[in-house]
């Protein structure tokens, strides 16, 4: 389950940036590379820490519609792939916060 979750997280991070980052790179570093490819190397670590903090805060915000949907779907023992699909479907709604 943990390996599948890590694989899904990396896949979602890769979908958010282009070109794809090398395997094994932390999600925050992967996002930073895609969103700010020309940043000075001295500032890169600081931006990666900020993205990490934002990801943690977003993960801790558990009662938005997509997170709640994911929890409900996971509670019926759906596969991790089905959980992500359901959460993405809810995220697509016009009133998602």
GITAGI-V632765 format. One record per helix or strand of 2 or more residues. SS is the DSSP state (~ for helix, > for strand). FROM is the first residue (numbers start at 1). LEN is the number of residues. If there is no record, write none. Layout:
ss->SS from->FROM len->LEN
ss->SS from->FROM len->LEN
This chain:
ss->~ from->2 len->15
ss->~ from->27 len->9
ss->~ from->41 len->20
ss->~ from->65 len->11
ss->~ from->80 len->12
